Amino acid sequence: MPIFFNPFPHDAPLTVESIGNNWTQEPVHRREGFPYYHWLQTESGCGEILVENKKMELKKGDGILLSPCIPHSYVKKEGQWQTSFVTFCGSLAPHINEIIGNAPYILVISPQAHYYNKWISRLIHSFQEQQLTAAALSTECYNFLLHFSQIYQAGDLQVQPLYKRYVAPVIKKIEENYDEQVTTEDLAAAVYISSQYLNRLFQRFTGCSVYVYLTNYRMNKAKELLMNHLNLEIQQVHYRVGYTNISHFIASFKKHTGYTPLEFRKIYGIPGI
């Protein structure tokens, strides 16, 4: 049951406070919550977690991300409950909600949560082999958290007929064509409705317009490229996420993140190119 505490300074932009797996989970009761973002995932057995007076099962493969200072408790429900976990801190930790939203928790059901278990195992191996730099660890943490914004849909949207018929196909089209010159009108035409009606549906189910959803998706993809492909210049990144005007891209990126693309790289300890 390895557990590691981060040897790097905790004033890095984003970093791991603690991480472990194959952990025989004991009962936990936190009336004041935990001071950091905390991911907990079942490896075997089954646990039960209570958050905001709501009981949820954590079956094998299921995981939950708890926001800081949210009262909660969890106990074993079936078998020997083994878990993996990771907690996050750093100078940008108060802004993690800008990546994943403001929900007090995010429950991820297997198999969607498989990514997180593999990530923890891989990172623990890197800790054991002392292969991580502070900058690389910050990048890993950002990718871990960014994954939530890509898979999480609030509520049971998949069972809503209007969502299934109109919104879901458009989201898929955005994910497949965000690097092209796609417009709200194009997306509405693809599902045979007006752009006004599509916008109303997006406001209802996602809380934003089609344009804002597309822009947010492009910005998240731009962040991934900036973090994971250091050989790419800003001019290449803006083209790969569907922008033809670099000034427009930089302005949109700064509006979305508060930083220019080069500043964003530097914040994570990555030199600009």
C-alpha positions as CSV (number, residue, x, y, z in Angstrom):
1,M,0.0,0.0,0.0
2,P,2.4,2.8,-1.2
3,I,1.7,6.3,-0.2
4,F,3.8,9.3,-1.2
5,F,3.9,12.9,0.0
6,N,5.2,15.4,-2.5
7,P,8.9,16.3,-1.9
8,F,8.6,19.5,-4.1
9,P,7.6,22.9,-2.7
10,H,3.8,23.3,-2.4
11,D,3.9,26.8,-3.9
12,A,4.2,25.3,-7.4
13,P,1.2,26.2,-9.6
14,L,-0.4,22.7,-9.2
15,T,1.1,19.7,-7.5
16,V,0.3,16.6,-5.6
17,E,0.0,16.8,-1.8
18,S,-0.3,13.1,-1.3
19,I,-0.9,10.0,-3.5
20,G,-1.4,6.3,-2.8
21,N,-3.0,3.1,-4.1
22,N,-3.7,-0.5,-2.9
23,W,-4.9,1.2,0.3
24,T,-7.0,-0.7,2.8
25,Q,-9.5,2.0,3.5
26,E,-10.5,2.7,7.1
27,P,-13.7,4.7,8.0
28,V,-13.2,8.4,7.6
29,H,-15.4,11.2,9.1
30,R,-14.5,14.8,8.3
31,R,-16.9,17.4,9.7
32,E,-14.9,20.2,8.2
33,G,-14.0,18.4,5.0
34,F,-10.5,18.2,3.7
35,P,-8.4,21.3,3.0
36,Y,-7.4,20.2,-0.6
37,Y,-9.1,18.7,-3.6
38,H,-9.3,15.0,-3.0
39,W,-9.9,12.2,-5.5
40,L,-10.9,8.8,-4.0
41,Q,-11.4,5.7,-6.1
42,T,-12.4,2.1,-5.3
43,E,-9.9,-0.6,-6.5
44,S,-11.8,-3.6,-4.9
45,G,-14.7,-4.1,-2.6
46,C,-17.3,-1.4,-2.2
47,G,-17.5,1.8,-0.1
48,E,-20.3,4.2,0.9
49,I,-19.7,7.9,1.0
50,L,-21.9,10.6,2.5
51,V,-21.6,14.1,1.0
52,E,-24.1,16.9,1.7
53,N,-26.6,14.4,3.2
54,K,-26.5,12.2,0.0
55,K,-25.3,8.6,0.3
56,M,-23.5,7.1,-2.7
57,E,-21.9,3.8,-3.3
58,L,-18.3,3.6,-4.6
59,K,-18.2,0.3,-6.4
60,K,-15.1,-1.2,-8.1
61,G,-13.7,1.4,-10.5
62,D,-15.9,4.2,-9.3
63,G,-14.3,7.4,-8.1
64,I,-15.3,10.8,-6.6
65,L,-13.5,14.2,-6.6
66,L,-14.3,16.2,-3.4
67,S,-13.9,19.9,-3.3
68,P,-12.0,21.5,-0.3
69,C,-13.8,21.9,3.0
70,I,-16.9,19.9,2.0
71,P,-18.1,17.8,5.0
72,H,-18.1,14.1,4.2
73,S,-17.6,10.6,5.5
74,Y,-17.0,7.2,4.0
75,V,-17.0,3.7,5.2
76,K,-16.6,0.1,3.9
77,K,-19.8,-1.4,2.6
78,E,-18.8,-4.8,1.1
79,G,-15.7,-6.9,1.2
80,Q,-12.2,-5.5,1.9
81,W,-12.4,-2.0,0.6
82,Q,-9.2,-1.0,-1.2
83,T,-8.8,2.5,-2.7
84,S,-6.5,4.7,-4.5
85,F,-6.3,8.5,-3.9
86,V,-4.6,11.7,-4.7
87,T,-4.9,15.2,-3.2
88,F,-3.9,18.4,-4.9
89,C,-2.4,21.7,-3.7
90,G,-0.4,24.6,-5.1
91,S,-0.6,28.3,-5.8
92,L,-3.3,27.8,-8.4
93,A,-5.4,25.3,-6.3
94,P,-8.0,28.0,-5.5
95,H,-8.7,28.3,-9.2
96,I,-9.2,24.6,-9.9
97,N,-12.9,25.3,-10.0
98,E,-12.3,27.2,-13.3
99,I,-11.3,23.8,-14.8
100,I,-13.8,21.5,-13.3
101,G,-16.7,23.8,-12.2
102,N,-18.1,24.7,-8.8
103,A,-19.8,21.4,-7.8
104,P,-19.0,20.2,-4.3
105,Y,-18.2,16.8,-5.7
106,I,-17.9,15.0,-9.0
107,L,-18.9,11.3,-9.1
108,V,-17.3,9.3,-12.0
109,I,-18.6,5.8,-12.7
110,S,-16.5,3.0,-14.1
111,P,-15.4,2.6,-16.9
112,Q,-15.1,6.4,-17.3
113,A,-13.0,6.5,-14.2
114,H,-10.4,4.0,-15.5
115,Y,-8.2,6.9,-16.7
116,Y,-7.7,8.1,-13.1
117,N,-6.7,4.8,-11.7
118,K,-4.1,4.4,-14.5
119,W,-2.9,7.9,-13.9
120,I,-2.3,7.3,-10.2
121,S,-0.5,4.0,-10.8
122,R,1.8,5.7,-13.4
123,L,2.5,8.6,-11.2
124,I,3.3,6.4,-8.2
125,H,5.8,4.5,-10.4
126,S,7.4,7.8,-11.3
127,F,7.7,8.8,-7.6
128,Q,9.3,5.4,-6.9
129,E,11.8,5.8,-9.7
130,Q,12.3,9.5,-8.9
131,Q,11.6,10.4,-12.5
132,L,9.5,13.6,-11.9
133,T,10.5,17.2,-12.0
134,A,8.3,19.8,-10.3
135,A,7.3,21.2,-13.8
136,A,6.4,17.8,-15.1
137,L,4.3,17.0,-12.0
138,S,2.4,20.3,-12.4
139,T,1.6,19.4,-16.0
140,E,0.4,15.9,-14.9
141,C,-1.9,17.4,-12.3
142,Y,-3.4,19.8,-14.8
143,N,-4.1,17.0,-17.3
144,F,-5.7,14.9,-14.5
145,L,-8.1,17.7,-13.6
146,L,-8.7,18.8,-17.2
147,H,-10.0,15.3,-17.9
148,F,-13.1,16.0,-15.7
149,S,-14.2,18.9,-17.9
150,Q,-14.1,16.5,-20.9
151,I,-16.2,13.7,-19.5
152,Y,-18.5,15.2,-16.9
153,Q,-22.1,16.0,-17.7
154,A,-24.2,17.3,-14.9
155,G,-27.3,15.2,-14.0
156,D,-28.8,12.5,-16.2
157,L,-28.7,14.3,-19.5
158,Q,-28.3,11.2,-21.5
159,V,-31.9,10.2,-20.8
160,Q,-33.4,13.5,-21.9
161,P,-34.9,13.1,-25.4
162,L,-34.1,16.6,-26.5
163,Y,-30.6,16.3,-25.3
164,K,-30.1,13.0,-27.1
165,R,-31.7,14.2,-30.3
166,Y,-30.1,17.6,-30.7
167,V,-27.5,18.5,-28.1
168,A,-25.5,15.3,-27.9
169,P,-25.0,15.1,-31.7
170,V,-23.9,18.7,-31.8
171,I,-21.4,18.2,-29.0
172,K,-20.0,15.2,-30.8
173,K,-19.7,17.3,-34.0
174,I,-17.9,20.0,-32.0
175,E,-15.5,17.4,-30.6
176,E,-14.8,16.1,-34.1
177,N,-14.6,19.4,-35.9
178,Y,-13.4,22.1,-33.4
179,D,-10.3,22.6,-35.6
180,E,-12.4,23.7,-38.6
181,Q,-14.4,26.8,-39.4
182,V,-17.6,25.6,-37.8
183,T,-20.4,28.0,-36.9
184,T,-23.6,27.8,-34.8
185,E,-25.6,27.9,-38.0
186,D,-23.6,24.9,-39.4
187,L,-24.2,22.9,-36.2
188,A,-27.9,23.7,-36.2
189,A,-28.3,22.7,-39.8
190,A,-26.6,19.4,-39.0
191,V,-29.6,18.5,-36.7
192,Y,-32.2,20.3,-38.9
193,I,-33.2,23.0,-36.4
194,S,-32.7,26.7,-36.2
195,S,-29.7,28.2,-34.6
196,Q,-32.0,30.1,-32.1
197,Y,-33.6,26.8,-31.0
198,L,-30.3,25.1,-30.7
199,N,-29.0,27.9,-28.5
200,R,-32.0,27.6,-26.3
201,L,-31.4,23.9,-25.9
202,F,-27.7,24.5,-25.1
203,Q,-28.6,27.1,-22.5
204,R,-31.0,24.6,-20.9
205,F,-28.7,21.6,-20.8
206,T,-25.2,23.0,-20.6
207,G,-25.8,26.5,-19.2
208,C,-24.2,28.3,-22.1
209,S,-24.7,29.1,-25.8
210,V,-23.4,27.0,-28.6
211,Y,-20.7,29.6,-29.3
212,V,-19.5,29.7,-25.7
213,Y,-19.5,25.9,-25.5
214,L,-17.5,25.7,-28.8
215,T,-15.1,28.4,-27.5
216,N,-14.6,26.7,-24.2
217,Y,-13.9,23.4,-25.9
218,R,-11.3,25.0,-28.2
219,M,-9.7,26.7,-25.2
220,N,-9.4,23.4,-23.4
221,K,-7.8,21.8,-26.4
222,A,-5.4,24.8,-26.7
223,K,-4.4,24.3,-23.1
224,E,-3.7,20.6,-23.8
225,L,-1.5,21.5,-26.8
226,L,0.4,24.2,-24.9
227,M,1.1,21.9,-22.0
228,N,1.8,18.6,-23.9
229,H,3.4,19.7,-27.2
230,L,6.2,22.1,-26.4
231,N,7.5,22.0,-29.9
232,L,4.4,23.8,-31.1
233,E,4.5,27.6,-31.6
234,I,1.5,29.7,-30.6
235,Q,0.9,30.3,-34.3
236,Q,0.5,26.5,-34.8
237,V,-1.7,26.1,-31.7
238,H,-4.2,28.7,-32.8
239,Y,-4.6,27.1,-36.2
240,R,-5.1,23.6,-34.7
241,V,-8.0,24.7,-32.6
242,G,-9.9,26.4,-35.4
243,Y,-8.7,30.0,-35.3
244,T,-7.5,31.8,-38.5
245,N,-6.6,35.0,-36.7
246,I,-3.9,34.7,-34.1
247,S,-4.8,38.1,-32.4
248,H,-8.4,36.8,-32.0
249,F,-7.1,33.5,-30.5
250,I,-4.8,35.3,-28.0
251,A,-7.6,37.6,-26.9
252,S,-10.0,34.7,-26.5
253,F,-7.4,32.7,-24.6
254,K,-6.7,35.5,-22.2
255,K,-10.4,36.1,-21.7
256,H,-10.9,32.4,-20.9
257,T,-7.8,31.9,-18.7
258,G,-6.7,35.3,-17.6
259,Y,-3.3,34.8,-19.3
260,T,-1.9,34.9,-22.8
261,P,-0.7,31.6,-24.2
262,L,2.9,32.3,-23.4
263,E,2.1,33.4,-19.9
264,F,0.1,30.2,-19.4
265,R,3.1,28.1,-20.3
266,K,5.4,30.1,-18.0
267,I,2.9,29.8,-15.1
268,Y,3.3,26.0,-15.3
269,G,7.1,26.3,-15.4
270,I,7.2,25.7,-19.2
271,P,9.3,28.1,-21.2
272,G,7.7,29.8,-24.1
273,I,8.7,28.8,-27.6
